């Protein structure tokens, strides 16, 4: 009787609810899951990686299969040899373990490979085919199965190993941290709700073209980044650029574009496959692709819309000056001044100092001072005083 009451109390404690709540970690995870890319969550013990995966599986209505990588033998992933009636004729098939058979029979599910950084090198080698090809022995997991893993940094893992470079290069690496407010509300019974991204069917073709153009455009001018194996063993166990991870980046950008994902989420994902440096370069390339054409701005300066971000606005202004320099006439020169005045609205004075100076140098003797230039003069004075 006492245990029955205890069970009732435990049930009440487990009775929680969810709420829609902005969470870029969760958004990045669900988008990578939707894109059918293996994800590896890195974080210290006890911060909720396993709980997040359990909640994700429940929200998406996917059966969760947890496999602790470190307590399995390599044959648990490569398959156990089973000798049949006539091995010389039929060979020796590699039988998959029971968890793989259950996933295959279900046709869908979330395979959670936990404690990946405590798996010895032989087990990591056996996991290569599972993570990339979804094969376990002679069995191929169905397309409805998604793979997510979790690992602790070597310093906080029990008998931890560095992740091998081939295995690390197959994952989207996400640094998992806890949010104080999320934890407090969760302990109160309300956790963030995971949801797969909503893809705009009308934008699918555009999203693929955009992703391919961004990645290929960057690698055309930065060929050394196509494959760059890190020198240190620790960095090899994280995200780094290779043809495989650039292909993953294309898929993630396409999904993020079709879903209208925020730049913060896209940044986490891109840096999670090719690393921080190459990832930031790729994001800068994508930003430049989104910049308006200087010629279109000069043709209609009154109706022009400039980027809100300061760095992008400055890049647009520099492009406008270069466009006028390449084909200077009074109408284009005056249009450029209108755009510089417009750049002051919602911006900072220092953004216009350099382009205004360069534009002033292009003035010809018979061109009068443009309307509104006095506003720029005041802004440039303020900027110089602040400097």
C-alpha positions in Angstrom: 0.0 0.0 0.0 2.8 2.4 0.9 4.5 1.7 -2.4 1.3 2.3 -4.2 0.9 5.8 -2.7 4.6 6.4 -3.5 3.9 5.5 -7.1 1.0 7.9 -7.2 3.2 10.7 -5.9 5.9 9.9 -8.4 3.3 10.0 -11.2 2.2 13.4 -10.1 5.8 14.6 -10.1 6.2 13.3 -13.7 3.0 15.0 -14.8 4.3 18.1 -16.7 3.2 20.2 -19.6 4.8 22.1 -22.4 4.5 25.6 -23.8 5.6 27.3 -27.0 8.8 29.2 -26.1 11.7 30.7 -28.2 14.7 28.4 -27.7 17.4 28.6 -30.4 19.0 25.3 -29.1 15.8 23.4 -29.5 15.0 25.1 -32.9 18.5 24.1 -34.2 18.0 20.5 -33.0 14.6 20.1 -34.5 15.7 21.6 -37.8 18.6 19.2 -38.1 16.3 16.3 -37.2 13.9 17.4 -39.9 16.8 17.6 -42.4 17.7 14.0 -41.5 21.2 14.8 -40.3 22.8 13.1 -37.3 23.1 15.5 -34.4 25.6 15.4 -31.5 24.8 17.3 -28.4 27.9 18.4 -26.4 27.4 19.4 -22.8 28.4 18.9 -19.2 26.7 16.0 -17.3 23.3 16.8 -15.7 22.3 19.8 -17.8 19.3 18.0 -19.5 20.6 16.5 -22.8 18.8 13.2 -22.2 15.7 15.0 -20.9 15.6 17.2 -24.0 15.7 14.1 -26.3 13.0 12.4 -24.3 10.8 15.4 -24.6 11.5 15.8 -28.3 10.6 12.2 -29.0 7.3 12.6 -27.0 6.4 15.8 -28.8 7.1 14.4 -32.2 5.4 11.2 -31.3 8.4 9.1 -32.2 9.4 6.0 -30.2 12.7 6.6 -28.4 15.4 4.0 -28.5 18.4 4.7 -26.2 21.7 2.9 -26.8 24.6 3.6 -24.4 27.5 3.4 -26.8 30.1 2.8 -24.2 28.6 -0.4 -22.8 28.3 -2.1 -26.2 30.8 -4.1 -28.2 31.7 -3.3 -31.8 29.7 -6.3 -33.0 26.6 -4.7 -31.5 26.8 -2.1 -34.3 28.5 -4.0 -37.1 26.4 -7.2 -36.5 27.0 -10.6 -35.1 28.1 -13.4 -37.5 25.4 -16.1 -37.7 26.5 -19.3 -39.4 23.7 -20.8 -41.5 23.2 -24.3 -43.0 25.8 -23.8 -45.8 28.2 -20.9 -45.3 30.1 -21.7 -48.5 26.9 -21.1 -50.5 25.0 -18.4 -48.5 27.9 -16.8 -46.7 27.8 -15.7 -43.0 25.2 -13.0 -42.5 25.8 -10.3 -39.8 22.8 -10.3 -37.5 21.6 -7.0 -36.1 20.8 -6.5 -32.4 17.3 -6.5 -31.1 17.0 -2.7 -30.8 17.8 -2.2 -34.5 15.2 -4.9 -35.4 12.6 -3.0 -33.3 13.4 0.3 -35.1 13.2 -1.4 -38.5 9.9 -3.0 -37.7 8.4 0.3 -36.4 9.5 2.1 -39.5 10.1 5.3 -37.5 11.8 6.5 -34.3 14.5 8.5 -32.6 17.7 6.5 -32.0 19.6 8.2 -29.1 23.3 7.2 -28.9 24.2 8.3 -25.4 27.7 8.7 -23.8 29.4 8.8 -27.2 32.6 10.3 -25.8 33.1 7.3 -23.5 33.0 4.8 -26.3 36.4 3.3 -27.1 38.0 3.7 -30.5 36.9 0.2 -31.7 33.2 1.0 -30.9 33.5 4.4 -32.6 34.8 2.7 -35.7 31.8 0.3 -35.7 29.5 3.3 -35.4 30.7 4.9 -38.6 28.5 2.9 -40.9 25.5 3.3 -38.6 25.7 7.1 -38.4 26.4 7.6 -42.2 24.6 4.8 -43.9 22.1 3.8 -41.2 23.3 0.2 -41.5 23.5 -2.2 -38.5 24.9 -5.5 -39.6 22.8 -6.7 -42.6 19.9 -4.4 -41.7 19.3 -0.9 -43.0 17.3 1.4 -40.8 14.2 2.9 -42.5 14.2 6.6 -43.6 11.8 7.4 -40.7 14.5 6.9 -38.1 16.5 9.9 -37.0 19.8 9.7 -35.1 20.8 12.0 -32.2 23.8 11.4 -30.0 25.1 13.1 -26.8 28.5 13.4 -25.3 30.4 15.0 -22.5 33.6 16.9 -23.0 36.6 14.6 -22.3 37.4 16.4 -19.1 34.0 15.6 -17.6 33.4 12.2 -19.2 33.9 9.0 -17.3 37.0 7.4 -18.9 36.5 9.7 -21.8 38.0 9.4 -25.3 38.4 12.0 -27.9 36.0 11.5 -30.7 37.6 10.1 -33.9 37.9 12.5 -36.8 35.8 10.2 -39.2 33.0 9.9 -36.7 33.0 13.6 -35.7 32.8 14.6 -39.4 29.5 12.8 -39.7 27.6 14.9 -37.1 26.0 18.3 -36.7 27.7 19.4 -33.4 25.5 21.5 -31.1 26.8 22.9 -27.8 24.1 22.2 -25.3 23.8 24.6 -22.4 21.0 25.2 -19.9 18.9 28.3 -19.7 18.2 29.4 -16.1 14.6 30.5 -16.8 13.8 27.3 -18.7 15.1 25.1 -15.9 13.1 27.0 -13.3 9.9 26.9 -15.3 10.5 23.2 -16.1 11.0 22.3 -12.5 7.7 24.1 -11.9 6.1 21.7 -14.4 6.3 23.5 -17.8 9.0 22.8 -20.4 9.5 24.3 -23.8 7.7 22.6 -26.6 9.7 21.1 -29.4 8.2 21.4 -32.9 9.5 20.5 -36.4 10.0 23.6 -38.6 7.2 24.5 -41.0 8.6 24.4 -44.5 7.1 26.7 -47.2 6.5 24.4 -50.2 6.5 27.4 -52.5 10.1 28.3 -51.5 11.7 24.8 -51.8 13.3 25.4 -55.2 14.5 28.8 -54.3 15.9 27.5 -51.0 18.0 24.9 -52.7 19.3 27.3 -55.3 20.1 29.8 -52.5 22.0 27.3 -50.4 24.0 25.9 -53.3 24.9 29.4 -54.6 26.1 30.5 -51.2 28.3 27.5 -50.5 29.8 27.2 -54.0 30.3 30.9 -54.2 32.3 31.0 -51.0 34.4 27.9 -51.8 35.2 29.2 -55.3 37.1 32.1 -53.7 38.3 30.1 -50.7 39.4 26.7 -52.2 41.6 25.8 -49.2 38.4 25.5 -47.0 37.0 22.6 -49.0 38.9 20.2 -46.8 40.8 21.3 -43.7 41.6 18.6 -41.2 42.5 20.2 -37.9 46.0 19.6 -36.5 45.0 18.9 -32.9 43.3 15.7 -31.8 40.7 17.6 -29.8 39.6 19.8 -32.7 39.4 16.8 -34.9 36.7 15.5 -32.6 34.5 18.6 -33.4 33.1 20.2 -36.5 35.6 20.8 -39.4 35.2 21.5 -43.1 35.2 18.6 -45.6 33.2 17.9 -48.8 30.8 15.9 -46.6 30.2 18.7 -44.1 29.8 21.3 -46.8 27.1 19.1 -48.3 25.5 19.0 -44.9 25.7 22.8 -44.8 23.9 23.1 -48.1 21.1 20.9 -46.7 20.9 22.9 -43.5 20.8 26.3 -45.3 18.1 25.0 -47.7 15.9 23.8 -44.8 16.5 27.0 -42.8 15.6 29.1 -45.8 12.4 27.2 -46.5 11.5 27.4 -42.9 12.3 31.1 -42.4 14.7 30.2 -39.6 16.5 33.0 -37.7 20.1 33.8 -38.3 21.0 32.8 -34.8 19.7 29.2 -35.4 21.4 29.0 -38.8 24.6 30.2 -37.3 24.6 27.4 -34.7 23.9 24.8 -37.4 26.4 26.0 -40.0 29.2 26.4 -37.4 28.2 23.0 -36.0 29.2 21.2 -39.3 32.1 23.2 -40.7 33.5 24.9 -37.6 33.4 28.5 -36.3 35.8 30.1 -38.7 34.5 28.7 -42.0 31.0 28.9 -40.7 31.2 32.6 -40.0 32.7 33.2 -43.5 29.8 31.3 -45.0 27.3 33.4 -43.1 29.1 36.6 -44.3 28.8 35.3 -47.9 25.1 34.7 -47.4 24.7 38.2 -46.0 26.3 39.7 -49.0 24.0 37.7 -51.3 21.0 39.3 -49.6 22.3 42.8 -50.1 20.2 45.0 -52.5 21.7 45.8 -55.9 23.3 49.3 -55.8 22.0 50.1 -59.3 18.4 49.4 -58.2 18.9 51.7 -55.1 20.4 54.5 -57.3 17.5 54.2 -59.7 14.9 54.8 -56.9 16.6 56.3 -53.9 13.4 57.6 -52.4 11.8 54.2 -52.2 15.0 52.3 -51.3 15.1 50.1 -48.2 18.5 49.7 -46.5 19.5 46.8 -44.3 18.9 47.3 -40.6 22.2 45.7 -39.4 25.1 48.2 -39.3 27.7 46.0 -41.0 25.3 45.2 -43.9 24.2 48.9 -44.2 27.9 49.9 -44.4 28.6 47.3 -47.1 25.6 48.6 -49.1 26.8 52.2 -48.8 30.3 51.2 -50.0 28.7 49.4 -53.0 26.7 52.6 -53.8 29.9 54.7 -53.8 31.7 52.2 -56.0 28.8 52.1 -58.5 28.8 55.9 -58.8 32.6 55.9 -59.2 32.4 53.4 -62.1 29.8 55.6 -64.0 29.7 59.0 -62.5 27.0 61.6 -63.5 25.2 64.2 -61.6 21.9 62.3 -61.3 23.6 59.2 -59.9 25.8 61.3 -57.6 22.8 63.1 -56.2 20.9 59.9 -55.8 23.8 58.5 -53.7 23.6 61.5 -51.4 19.9 60.8 -50.9 20.7 57.3 -49.9 23.4 58.4 -47.5 20.9 60.8 -45.8 18.5 57.9 -45.6 21.2 55.7 -44.0 21.3 58.1 -41.0 17.7 57.2 -40.1 18.0 54.4 -37.6 21.7 54.2 -38.0 24.8 55.7 -36.4 26.7 58.7 -37.8 30.0 56.9 -38.2 28.5 54.6 -40.9 28.3 57.5 -43.4 31.6 59.2 -42.7 33.8 57.2 -45.1 31.3 56.8 -47.9 30.4 60.5 -47.7 34.0 61.6 -47.9 34.5 59.3 -50.9 31.4 60.6 -52.6 32.5 64.2 -52.0 35.7 63.5 -53.9 33.7 62.5 -57.0 31.9 65.9 -57.2 32.6 68.0 -60.4 32.9 71.7 -60.3 29.6 72.4 -62.0 27.6 70.1 -59.7 25.7 72.0 -56.9 25.7 70.7 -53.4 22.8 68.2 -53.0 19.7 68.8 -50.9 20.0 67.5 -47.4 23.7 67.3 -47.3 23.7 69.6 -44.3 22.4 66.7 -42.2 25.3 64.7 -43.2 27.7 67.5 -42.4 26.4 67.6 -38.8 26.5 63.8 -38.5 30.1 63.7 -39.7 31.1 66.3 -37.2 29.5 64.4 -34.4 31.2 61.2 -35.5 34.6 62.8 -35.7 34.2 64.3 -32.2 33.2 60.9 -30.8 36.2 59.3 -32.4 
